[in-house]
Amino acid sequence: MALPAPQRITVPGTTRPETTLSVHDTGGTGPAVVLLHGWPDRATLWPHQAAALAAAGHRVVVPDLRGFGESDRPEEPEHYRMRALRADVLGVADALGIDRFALAGHDWGSALGWSLTLASDRVTRYAAFSVGHPAAFATAGFTQKAKSWYMLWFQFPGVAEQVVPAHDWQFMRAWLHASFPEGHPLPAQHIADLSRPGALTASLNWYRANVDPASFVATEIPQVPAIRVPVLGVWGDADGALTEGQMRRSSEFAEDFRFVAVPGCGHWIPQEAPERATELLVDFLG
């Protein structure tokens, strides 16, 4: 099961003149769905879901987000601010002649999806995998903050770049990939991608541009407008990085919110529970 061959799409930028992204597009005239991956992935996180959605009549667009896969990898953190990331997605939609679209995101792609759904009236409905609404995440309590320790560690330029790849990527294998069965292709893909020149720093720039260390002591709920389009929140109950509460409490910030827990599933729901993730998406977007 594979995505369609990618195309190169250049979009105007907000922090640099332009950015070129690698984008997989199933084509067709059906309702459009954009799938956003997270860290440290690429578009190939979603092949199972993209194939099923295309078979159900959707036009499915799956980009390598900036800093990942075969897309551009700017060096400076300023080029990874949320405003620029939103502009990338909207720019891809514009280039493909897509006005309104449904959206699904995982991990950082989920955070971007929440931001885009809040900022643009072009999103018709949104499926968030693993990461809840930014206000729910920011005020999720001590357990979530403890699980998010790495977000603070990633803030120090050069430190993670030295530790993460040391001893044949032992840190990644022991921390990030411990839940995967031997032979699963995703860990090898992560390491191969991050081993490329500048790729690890580019991926970490998502954290350095968008994580405010002060948010780790936040207690007051930020005042944000309610999301009015339907939202699906999916969380794996064996996720070692994200608590149930930060996804469940997302209901406080969306008028139409449905929560689903996937038993026995870890962080990478589209890959660890592909059939269930696909079933949920096809039903939600149907």
Buried (B, 14 or more C-beta within 10 A) or exposed (E): EEBBEBEEBBBBBBBBEEBEBBBBBBEEEBBBBBBBBBBBBBBBBBBBBBBBBBEBEBBBBBBBBBBBBBBBBBEEBEBBBBEBBBBBBBBBBBBBEBEEBBBBBBBBBBBBBBBBBBEBEBBBBBBBBBBBBBBBBBBBEEEBBEBBEBBEBBBEEEEBBEEBBEEEBEBBBEEBBEBBEEEBEBBEBBBEBBEEEEBBBBBBBBBBBBBEEEBBEBEEEEEEEEBEBBBBBBBBEEBEBBBBBBBBBBBEBBEEBBBBBBEEBBBBBBBBBBEBBBEBBBEBBE
